[in-house]
Amino acid sequence: MSQYIVSARKYRPDTFETLIGQDNIAKTLKNSILRGQLAHAYLFCGPRGVGKTTTARIFAKMINCSNPSADMEPCGECESCRSFAEGRSYCIHELDAASNNSVEDIKALIDQVRVAPQVGKYSVFIVDEVHMLSQAAFNAFLKTLEEPPAHAIFILATTEKHKILPTILSRCQTYDFNRISVQDIVKNLREIAVKENITVDDESLHLVAQKADGAMRDALTIFDQTVAFCGTDIKYEDVMKNLNILSYEHSFALVENFLQGDHASALLRFDEVLSKGFNALHFISALSSHLRDLIVSKTGGLESLLELPDSLKVRYKEQADRCSLKFLYDALGITTQCESAYRASVNPRLHIEFALMKLSFLMKAPAMGATAQPVAPAAPAAPAPAPAQQPIALPDDDEIIIAEPAAAPAPAPEPKPAPAPAPRRRAAAGPAMSIKGILDNAIKTNVQETSAERTTAPGEDEIRSQWQECAKIYADKPRLANTIAASELQFETEGDITRMTFLVANDAQVKWIRDYALSNLEGKLQELLQWRKIKLSVDMNPDNSTPAVAYTPEEKLKEMKEDHPEVGSLLDKLGASLK
């Protein structure tokens, strides 16, 4: 049996040109070599499997190559390149900081730095997983990292940049490596499959690339695992089974169930997924990703956001065209909310089943009981008797009673019996209303339901008479009743609208009545006159000779200071005020 080498090692890039997905970093390093502007310390940081250590090795081999190419690539034939390829180079040293993280290990590295290179110009020290060094080891490394010998170059690699000391970061040129795109991973896997004489479809390669999550090394490892399971002929179904990944078919079928309002089929499919051993959270996460891809497919100009093979893009486009954008938006909101609340749920399965039912009811409301039969139009019914008076609480323990209009007498001919009217649907709850808003709403309702409306405007004498009747309505509120009875009235006519202003003694009465009683008084007067085109306002009487009465605590305090100056002086000295 020949010695087997995994793809991650066998097809590891050895030149800048074969480096995958890091073109900007490769170009920067090649330019620095071409111009002779080499730093003494570099920091390569980024996710796992994106080429940090590989880039460090290529860079180290390039700066010691004695016969580089015109585009700054190592020749691979000189003594330095061959010794590195054979693992016997004394110019390029690699240190694993995860297992050599003590002060003694750093001291040994410092002693090694003092030795000049035997072949080539530079001694390159690649320290992998540098964030694993201890605090003391970092401190011991600082001075050497800042001022190494002219022949020494340090390349530090890490996946956790935030754990590196700021004093270390300030001494290095930092390069941030990106995750490798799905397209680049698929392209590289396709080239390797051709070299290995392996038959594989694009859907399978995209599945492997998405599972790798931007790491080329992970993609190659998954690819080797898939080849071991499927052999040289890889099918999409075998890849799904080997990697234990939910198929796209489940998501496509679920969306079809949602569009048809078929919640039963959606629940059965969820049960089928659970019976195969899949995690319920992964199920709802895959559904969210599917809805996201449908939104992207439906929106023009976003094709670059779809990391899918062309055959699947066509299917997504077809299904997206049959979905409204609002449906997809609402569905994605339900799945993401279900996903975020999954861990806090006491019954996770019921939590997801409820979400699936809500998704099924987005396009088609569920049938609740028997289908309602059409109702014949009902004959006009006699006015309902007036409901009991409802007290509304007001400041100072006052109350205003909303008097409902009296029921109109029934017509002489007896109406024909009619079927009972359909029950009214209760209106949805709206925002909270103020006391004034409640009063305005009640008065408008009462006026609209008044059965006998006059056709001619009332005269001033009739209005004055009914105004005195208003005072009797509030007999249990003597202060308000006396104010109404003693007020002076002014009238102004605009067409068929009569504007009436009643004048009161002081500003305190004006403010209170305007805030709490004016709308109610206007409604009462309209009911008594059976005329809705009368508008009521309140103002202070400018000719009032009656001295103003102090109502509020501030007015009473002001009056006391005027009557007793010594009290006011004492309060001012003490700095006292009303709270």
C-alpha positions as CSV (number, residue, x, y, z in Angstrom):
1,M,0.0,0.0,0.0
2,S,1.4,3.4,-1.0
3,Q,1.7,6.1,1.5
4,Y,-1.5,8.2,1.5
5,I,-1.3,12.0,1.9
6,V,-4.4,14.0,2.7
7,S,-5.4,16.6,0.2
8,A,-4.8,19.5,2.6
9,R,-1.1,18.6,2.6
10,K,-0.8,17.2,-0.9
11,Y,-2.3,20.3,-2.6
12,R,-1.0,22.9,-0.2
13,P,0.0,26.1,-2.2
14,D,3.8,26.6,-2.6
15,T,3.7,29.9,-4.6
16,F,1.9,33.2,-4.3
17,E,0.1,32.4,-7.6
18,T,-1.5,29.2,-6.2
19,L,-2.6,30.9,-3.0
20,I,-6.4,30.9,-2.8
21,G,-8.5,33.9,-1.9
22,Q,-5.8,36.2,-0.5
23,D,-4.7,38.1,-3.6
24,N,-4.4,41.5,-1.9
25,I,-2.0,40.1,0.7
26,A,0.1,38.2,-1.9
27,K,0.4,41.4,-4.0
28,T,1.5,43.4,-1.0
29,L,4.2,40.9,0.1
30,K,5.5,40.6,-3.5
31,N,5.8,44.3,-3.8
32,S,7.6,44.6,-0.5
33,I,10.2,42.0,-1.7
34,L,10.5,43.7,-5.1
35,R,11.3,47.1,-3.5
36,G,13.5,45.7,-0.8
37,Q,11.2,47.1,2.0
38,L,11.1,44.1,4.3
39,A,9.8,44.6,7.9
40,H,11.4,42.8,10.8
41,A,8.1,41.5,12.1
42,Y,4.8,40.5,10.5
43,L,1.5,39.4,12.1
44,F,-0.9,37.2,10.1
45,C,-4.3,36.9,11.7
46,G,-7.6,35.5,10.5
47,P,-9.9,32.4,10.7
48,R,-8.6,28.9,10.6
49,G,-7.7,27.2,7.4
50,V,-7.4,30.4,5.2
51,G,-3.7,30.2,4.5
52,K,-1.8,32.1,7.2
53,T,0.9,29.6,7.8
54,T,1.1,28.7,4.1
55,T,1.6,32.3,3.2
56,A,4.3,32.6,5.8
57,R,6.2,29.7,4.3
58,I,5.9,31.0,0.8
59,F,7.1,34.4,1.9
60,A,10.0,32.9,3.9
61,K,11.0,30.8,0.9
62,M,10.8,33.7,-1.5
63,I,13.1,36.1,0.4
64,N,15.8,33.4,0.6
65,C,15.4,32.2,-3.0
66,S,18.6,32.9,-5.0
67,N,16.9,32.8,-8.4
68,P,13.3,34.2,-8.1
69,S,11.1,34.6,-11.2
70,A,10.2,38.0,-12.7
71,D,6.8,38.1,-10.9
72,M,8.5,37.4,-7.5
73,E,7.8,33.7,-7.2
74,P,10.3,31.2,-5.7
75,C,12.1,29.1,-8.3
76,G,11.9,25.8,-6.3
77,E,15.3,24.7,-7.7
78,C,18.0,26.6,-5.7
79,E,19.6,25.1,-2.6
80,S,17.4,27.2,-0.3
81,C,14.2,26.2,-1.9
82,R,15.2,22.5,-2.1
83,S,16.3,22.4,1.5
84,F,13.0,23.9,2.6
85,A,11.0,21.4,0.5
86,E,13.0,18.5,2.0
87,G,12.6,19.8,5.6
88,R,16.3,20.4,6.2
89,S,16.5,24.1,6.0
90,Y,18.5,26.0,8.7
91,C,17.2,29.4,7.5
92,I,13.4,28.9,8.1
93,H,12.3,27.9,11.6
94,E,8.8,27.1,12.7
95,L,7.7,27.2,16.4
96,D,4.4,26.0,17.7
97,A,3.5,28.5,20.5
98,A,0.7,26.3,21.7
99,S,3.2,23.7,23.0
100,N,6.2,26.0,23.5
101,N,4.7,28.9,25.4
102,S,7.0,29.3,28.4
103,V,9.8,31.8,29.1
104,E,12.4,29.1,28.7
105,D,11.1,28.4,25.1
106,I,11.3,32.0,24.2
107,K,14.9,32.2,25.7
108,A,15.9,29.3,23.5
109,L,14.3,31.1,20.5
110,I,16.3,34.3,21.3
111,D,19.6,32.3,21.4
112,Q,18.7,30.8,18.0
113,V,18.1,34.3,16.6
114,R,21.7,35.3,17.2
115,V,22.9,32.6,14.7
116,A,23.4,33.9,11.2
117,P,21.9,32.0,8.3
118,Q,24.0,29.4,6.5
119,V,22.2,29.7,3.2
120,G,20.3,32.7,2.0
121,K,20.1,36.2,3.5
122,Y,17.6,35.9,6.3
123,S,16.7,33.7,9.2
124,V,12.9,33.5,9.2
125,F,11.1,32.5,12.4
126,I,7.4,31.5,12.0
127,V,5.6,31.4,15.3
128,D,2.2,29.7,14.9
129,E,-0.7,30.2,17.4
130,V,1.3,33.1,19.0
131,H,-1.7,34.0,21.2
132,M,-1.0,30.9,23.3
133,L,2.2,32.4,24.7
134,S,2.0,33.2,28.4
135,Q,2.2,36.7,29.7
136,A,5.8,36.2,30.9
137,A,6.8,34.7,27.5
138,F,5.3,37.8,25.7
139,N,7.3,40.1,28.0
140,A,10.5,38.2,27.4
141,F,9.9,38.3,23.6
142,L,9.3,42.1,23.4
143,K,12.8,43.4,23.2
144,T,14.0,40.9,20.6
145,L,10.9,41.4,18.5
146,E,11.5,45.2,18.5
147,E,15.2,45.2,17.7
148,P,16.2,41.8,16.2
149,P,19.5,41.2,14.3
150,A,19.5,42.4,10.7
151,H,19.2,38.9,9.4
152,A,16.2,37.9,11.5
153,I,12.5,38.2,10.4
154,F,9.6,37.1,12.6
155,I,6.2,36.0,11.2
156,L,3.6,35.5,13.8
157,A,0.3,33.7,13.0
158,T,-2.8,33.7,15.1
159,T,-6.6,33.1,14.9
160,E,-7.3,35.3,18.0
161,K,-5.9,38.7,17.4
162,H,-7.6,40.2,20.4
163,K,-5.5,38.1,22.7
164,I,-2.2,39.6,21.5
165,L,-0.7,42.3,23.7
166,P,-0.9,45.8,22.3
167,T,2.9,46.1,22.7
168,I,3.3,43.1,20.4
169,L,0.9,44.5,17.8
170,S,2.7,47.8,17.7
171,R,5.9,46.1,16.7
172,C,4.4,44.2,13.7
173,Q,2.9,44.8,10.3
174,T,-0.5,43.3,10.6
175,Y,-2.3,41.4,7.7
176,D,-5.9,40.3,8.1
177,F,-6.8,37.2,6.1
178,N,-10.3,36.8,4.8
179,R,-12.6,33.8,4.7
180,I,-12.4,32.1,1.3
181,S,-15.5,32.5,-0.8
182,V,-17.7,29.5,-1.8
183,Q,-16.8,30.1,-5.5
184,D,-13.1,29.9,-4.9
185,I,-13.4,26.8,-2.8
186,V,-15.6,25.1,-5.5
187,K,-13.1,26.0,-8.2
188,N,-10.2,24.5,-6.2
189,L,-12.1,21.4,-5.4
190,R,-13.0,20.9,-9.0
191,E,-9.4,21.1,-10.1
192,I,-8.4,18.6,-7.4
193,A,-11.2,16.3,-8.5
194,V,-10.0,16.4,-12.1
195,K,-6.4,15.6,-11.0
196,E,-7.7,12.7,-8.8
197,N,-10.0,11.4,-11.5
198,I,-13.1,11.9,-9.3
199,T,-16.5,12.5,-10.8
200,V,-18.6,15.0,-8.8
201,D,-21.5,17.3,-9.5
202,D,-21.6,21.0,-8.7
203,E,-24.3,20.6,-6.1
204,S,-22.1,18.3,-4.1
205,L,-19.1,20.7,-4.3
206,H,-21.2,23.6,-3.2
207,L,-22.5,21.6,-0.3
208,V,-18.9,20.8,0.8
209,A,-17.9,24.5,0.3
210,Q,-20.8,25.7,2.4
211,K,-20.0,23.2,5.1
212,A,-16.4,24.4,5.3
213,D,-17.5,27.9,6.2
214,G,-14.8,29.8,4.4
215,A,-11.9,27.5,5.4
216,M,-10.0,25.8,2.6
217,R,-8.4,23.2,4.9
218,D,-11.8,22.2,6.2
219,A,-13.1,21.9,2.7
220,L,-10.3,19.6,1.7
221,T,-10.8,17.5,4.8
222,I,-14.5,17.1,4.1
223,F,-13.8,16.3,0.5
224,D,-11.4,13.5,1.5
225,Q,-14.1,12.2,3.9
226,T,-16.7,12.2,1.1
227,V,-14.4,10.4,-1.3
228,A,-13.8,7.7,1.3
229,F,-17.5,7.3,1.7
230,C,-18.6,7.5,-2.0
231,G,-15.6,6.5,-3.9
232,T,-14.6,8.1,-7.2
233,D,-18.2,8.7,-8.2
234,I,-19.8,11.3,-5.8
235,K,-23.5,11.8,-5.8
236,Y,-25.4,14.6,-4.2
237,E,-27.6,12.3,-2.1
238,D,-24.5,10.4,-0.8
239,V,-22.9,13.7,0.3
240,M,-26.1,14.7,2.2
241,K,-26.1,11.4,3.9
242,N,-22.4,11.4,4.8
243,L,-22.3,14.9,6.1
244,N,-25.7,14.6,7.8
245,I,-27.1,17.8,6.2
246,L,-30.7,18.6,5.5
247,S,-31.6,18.5,1.8
248,Y,-32.8,21.5,-0.1
249,E,-35.9,19.5,-1.0
250,H,-37.3,19.8,2.5
251,S,-37.2,23.6,2.4
252,F,-38.7,23.7,-1.1
253,A,-41.5,21.4,-0.1
254,L,-42.2,23.3,3.1
255,V,-42.6,26.6,1.3
256,E,-45.0,24.9,-1.1
257,N,-47.0,23.7,1.9
258,F,-47.0,27.3,3.3
259,L,-48.3,28.7,0.0
260,Q,-51.1,26.2,0.0
261,G,-52.0,26.7,3.6
262,D,-51.4,23.0,4.3
263,H,-50.2,23.0,7.9
264,A,-50.7,19.2,8.3
265,S,-48.1,18.4,5.6
266,A,-45.7,20.9,7.1
267,L,-46.0,19.2,10.5
268,L,-45.6,15.7,9.1
269,R,-42.4,16.8,7.2
270,F,-41.0,18.3,10.4
271,D,-41.7,14.9,12.1
272,E,-39.9,13.1,9.3
273,V,-36.8,15.3,9.7
274,L,-36.7,14.7,13.5
275,S,-37.1,10.9,12.9
276,K,-33.9,11.0,10.9
277,G,-31.9,12.3,13.8
278,F,-31.6,16.0,12.7
279,N,-31.5,18.7,15.3
280,A,-34.6,20.8,15.4
281,L,-32.7,24.1,15.7
282,H,-30.7,23.2,12.5
283,F,-34.1,22.5,10.8
284,I,-35.5,26.0,11.5
285,S,-32.1,27.6,10.7
286,A,-32.0,25.9,7.3
287,L,-35.6,27.1,6.7
288,S,-34.5,30.7,7.5
289,S,-31.6,30.5,5.1
290,H,-34.0,29.1,2.4
291,L,-36.4,32.1,2.8
292,R,-33.4,34.5,2.7
293,D,-32.3,33.0,-0.6
294,L,-35.8,33.3,-2.0
295,I,-35.9,37.0,-1.1
296,V,-32.5,37.5,-2.8
297,S,-33.7,35.5,-5.9
298,K,-36.9,37.6,-6.1
299,T,-35.1,41.0,-5.9
300,G,-33.3,42.0,-9.0
301,G,-29.6,42.9,-8.9
302,L,-28.8,40.7,-5.9
303,E,-27.7,37.6,-7.9
304,S,-24.1,37.9,-6.5
305,L,-25.5,37.2,-3.0
306,L,-26.6,33.7,-3.9
307,E,-23.8,31.2,-3.3
308,L,-25.5,28.4,-5.1
309,P,-24.9,26.3,-8.2
310,D,-26.7,27.5,-11.4
311,S,-29.2,24.5,-11.3
312,L,-30.4,25.5,-7.9
313,K,-30.6,29.2,-8.8
314,V,-33.2,28.3,-11.4
315,R,-35.3,26.5,-8.8
316,Y,-35.1,29.3,-6.4
317,K,-36.1,31.8,-9.0
318,E,-39.1,29.7,-10.0
319,Q,-40.4,29.4,-6.4
320,A,-39.6,33.0,-5.6
321,D,-41.8,34.2,-8.5
322,R,-44.8,32.4,-7.0
323,C,-44.3,34.1,-3.6
324,S,-45.1,37.7,-2.7
325,L,-42.3,39.7,-1.1
326,K,-44.6,40.4,1.9
327,F,-45.1,36.7,2.4
328,L,-41.4,36.0,2.4
329,Y,-40.7,38.9,4.7
330,D,-43.3,37.9,7.2
331,A,-42.2,34.2,7.0
332,L,-38.6,35.1,7.6
333,G,-39.7,37.2,10.6
334,I,-41.5,34.2,12.1
335,T,-38.5,31.8,11.6
336,T,-35.9,34.1,12.9
337,Q,-38.1,34.8,16.0
338,C,-38.6,31.1,16.5
339,E,-34.8,30.5,16.2
340,S,-33.9,33.2,18.7
341,A,-36.4,31.9,21.3
342,Y,-35.7,28.2,20.7
343,R,-33.3,27.8,23.6
344,A,-35.6,29.5,26.1
345,S,-38.5,27.3,25.1
346,V,-39.7,24.6,27.6
347,N,-41.1,22.5,24.8
348,P,-38.8,23.1,21.7
349,R,-40.8,20.8,19.4
350,L,-44.1,22.5,20.1
351,H,-42.3,25.9,19.7
352,I,-41.3,25.0,16.1
353,E,-44.6,23.3,15.3
354,F,-46.4,26.5,16.3
355,A,-44.1,28.5,14.0
356,L,-44.9,26.1,11.1
357,M,-48.6,26.6,11.7
358,K,-48.3,30.4,11.7
359,L,-46.3,30.1,8.4
360,S,-49.1,28.0,6.9
361,F,-51.7,30.5,7.8
362,L,-49.9,33.5,6.3
363,M,-51.5,32.9,2.8
364,K,-54.7,31.1,3.8
365,A,-56.6,31.7,7.1
366,P,-57.6,28.5,8.9
367,A,-61.3,27.5,8.8
368,M,-62.8,28.0,12.2
369,G,-66.1,26.0,12.4
370,A,-68.7,25.8,9.8
371,T,-68.9,28.1,6.8
372,A,-71.1,31.1,7.6
373,Q,-74.3,31.4,5.6
374,P,-75.2,34.7,3.9
375,V,-77.5,36.8,6.0
376,A,-80.5,38.6,4.5
377,P,-80.6,42.3,5.0
378,A,-82.4,43.1,8.3
379,A,-85.3,45.5,8.5
380,P,-84.7,48.8,10.5
381,A,-85.0,48.0,14.1
382,A,-86.5,50.3,16.8
383,P,-84.0,52.4,18.7
384,A,-82.6,50.6,21.7
385,P,-83.5,52.0,25.1
386,A,-81.0,54.4,26.6
387,P,-78.3,52.7,28.7
388,A,-77.7,53.6,32.3
389,Q,-75.8,56.8,32.9
390,Q,-72.0,56.3,33.1
391,P,-70.1,58.5,35.6
392,I,-66.7,59.7,34.5
393,A,-64.3,60.7,37.3
394,L,-62.9,64.2,37.1
395,P,-60.5,66.2,39.3
396,D,-61.6,67.5,42.7
397,D,-63.9,64.5,43.0
398,D,-66.4,66.0,40.5
399,E,-68.2,63.9,38.0
400,I,-69.9,64.6,34.7
401,I,-72.9,62.4,33.8
402,I,-73.3,61.6,30.1
403,A,-77.0,61.5,29.6
404,E,-78.0,59.3,26.7
405,P,-80.8,60.5,24.4
406,A,-84.3,59.2,25.1
407,A,-85.6,56.4,22.9
408,A,-87.7,57.6,20.0
409,P,-91.3,56.4,20.0
410,A,-91.9,53.3,17.9
411,P,-93.8,53.9,14.6
412,A,-97.5,53.2,14.6
413,P,-97.5,50.3,12.1
414,E,-95.9,47.2,13.6
415,P,-92.8,46.2,11.7
416,K,-92.5,42.9,10.1
417,P,-90.3,40.3,12.0
418,A,-86.8,40.2,10.6
419,P,-83.9,37.9,11.3
420,A,-81.6,38.9,14.0
421,P,-78.7,41.0,12.7
422,A,-75.2,39.4,12.6
423,P,-73.2,40.2,15.7
424,R,-70.9,43.1,15.3
425,R,-67.1,42.4,15.3
426,R,-65.3,43.9,18.1
427,A,-62.9,46.7,17.0
428,A,-59.3,46.2,17.6
429,A,-57.9,47.9,20.6
430,G,-56.3,51.3,19.8
431,P,-54.1,53.7,21.6
432,A,-55.1,55.0,25.0
433,M,-57.3,58.1,25.0
434,S,-57.4,61.0,27.4
435,I,-60.5,62.0,29.4
436,K,-61.2,64.8,27.0
437,G,-60.9,62.3,24.1
438,I,-63.3,59.9,25.8
439,L,-65.8,62.7,26.4
440,D,-65.5,63.9,22.8
441,N,-66.1,60.4,21.5
442,A,-69.1,59.8,23.7
443,I,-70.7,63.1,22.7
444,K,-70.1,62.4,19.0
445,T,-71.7,59.0,19.4
446,N,-74.7,60.4,21.3
447,V,-75.3,63.1,18.7
448,Q,-75.0,60.7,15.8
449,E,-77.6,58.4,17.4
450,T,-80.1,61.1,18.1
451,S,-83.3,60.0,16.4
452,A,-85.2,63.3,16.1
453,E,-83.0,66.1,14.5
454,R,-84.6,69.5,13.9
455,T,-84.4,71.2,10.5
456,T,-84.2,74.9,11.6
457,A,-81.7,76.6,13.9
458,P,-82.9,77.5,17.4
459,G,-83.2,81.2,18.5
460,E,-81.2,82.9,21.2
461,D,-84.1,82.8,23.7
462,E,-84.5,79.0,23.2
463,I,-80.7,78.5,23.6
464,R,-80.7,80.6,26.9
465,S,-83.6,78.5,28.2
466,Q,-81.9,75.2,27.4
467,W,-78.7,76.5,28.9
468,Q,-80.4,76.9,32.2
469,E,-81.6,73.3,31.8
470,C,-78.0,72.3,31.5
471,A,-77.4,73.8,34.9
472,K,-80.1,71.6,36.4
473,I,-78.5,68.5,34.9
474,Y,-75.4,69.1,37.0
475,A,-77.4,69.8,40.2
476,D,-75.3,67.3,42.1
477,K,-72.2,69.4,41.1
478,P,-73.2,72.7,42.7
479,R,-70.0,74.6,41.8
480,L,-70.4,73.7,38.1
481,A,-74.2,74.2,38.1
482,N,-73.9,77.7,39.7
483,T,-71.2,78.7,37.2
484,I,-73.5,77.7,34.3
485,A,-76.5,79.4,35.8
486,A,-74.7,82.7,36.5
487,S,-72.7,82.9,33.2
488,E,-73.3,85.6,30.7
489,L,-73.9,84.4,27.1
490,Q,-72.7,85.8,23.8
491,F,-73.7,84.6,20.3
492,E,-72.2,84.7,16.9
493,T,-73.8,83.3,13.7
494,E,-71.9,82.0,10.7
495,G,-74.5,80.6,8.1
496,D,-76.4,77.9,9.9
497,I,-73.7,77.4,12.6
498,T,-74.3,79.2,15.9
499,R,-71.2,79.9,18.1
500,M,-72.1,80.5,21.8
501,T,-69.5,81.8,24.4
502,F,-70.4,81.8,28.1
503,L,-68.4,84.1,30.3
504,V,-67.2,83.1,33.7
505,A,-65.6,84.9,36.7
506,N,-61.9,84.1,36.4
507,D,-59.1,82.4,34.5
508,A,-59.1,79.3,36.9
509,Q,-62.7,78.6,35.9
510,V,-61.9,79.1,32.2
511,K,-59.0,76.6,32.4
512,W,-60.8,73.9,34.3
513,I,-64.0,74.0,32.2
514,R,-62.0,74.1,29.0
515,D,-59.9,71.1,30.0
516,Y,-62.5,68.9,31.6
517,A,-66.1,70.0,31.0
518,L,-66.4,72.0,27.7
519,S,-66.9,69.1,25.3
520,N,-69.4,67.5,27.6
521,L,-71.4,70.7,28.0
522,E,-71.5,71.2,24.3
523,G,-72.8,67.7,23.8
524,K,-75.6,68.3,26.4
525,L,-76.6,71.5,24.8
526,Q,-76.8,69.9,21.4
527,E,-78.9,67.1,22.8
528,L,-81.4,69.5,24.5
529,L,-81.7,71.6,21.4
530,Q,-81.6,68.7,19.0
531,W,-79.2,70.8,16.9
532,R,-75.6,69.7,16.2
533,K,-74.5,72.9,14.5
534,I,-74.1,74.8,17.8
535,K,-70.5,75.3,19.0
536,L,-69.6,76.2,22.6
537,S,-66.6,78.1,24.0
538,V,-65.7,79.6,27.4
539,D,-64.0,82.9,28.3
540,M,-63.5,85.2,31.2
541,N,-66.0,88.1,31.6
542,P,-63.9,91.3,31.2
543,D,-66.6,93.4,32.9
544,N,-66.9,91.2,35.9
545,S,-66.8,93.3,39.1
546,T,-66.7,90.3,41.4
547,P,-63.3,89.9,43.0
548,A,-61.5,86.8,41.7
549,V,-61.6,83.8,44.1
550,A,-58.4,81.9,44.8
551,Y,-58.8,78.3,43.7
552,T,-55.3,76.8,43.3
553,P,-52.7,76.5,46.0
554,E,-50.5,79.0,44.1
555,E,-53.3,81.6,44.0
556,K,-54.0,81.1,47.7
557,L,-50.3,81.6,48.6
558,K,-50.1,84.7,46.5
559,E,-53.2,86.2,48.2
560,M,-51.8,85.4,51.6
561,K,-48.5,87.1,50.8
562,E,-50.4,90.2,49.7
563,D,-52.6,90.3,52.8
564,H,-49.7,89.5,55.2
565,P,-46.4,90.9,53.9
566,E,-44.5,89.7,57.0
567,V,-45.5,86.1,56.1
568,G,-44.2,86.6,52.5
569,S,-40.9,88.1,53.8
570,L,-40.4,85.1,56.1
571,L,-41.1,82.6,53.4
572,D,-38.6,84.4,51.1
573,K,-35.9,84.3,53.7
574,L,-36.4,80.6,54.3
575,G,-36.5,79.9,50.6
576,A,-39.7,78.0,51.0
577,S,-41.8,77.0,48.0
578,L,-44.8,74.8,47.1
579,K,-43.9,71.2,46.2
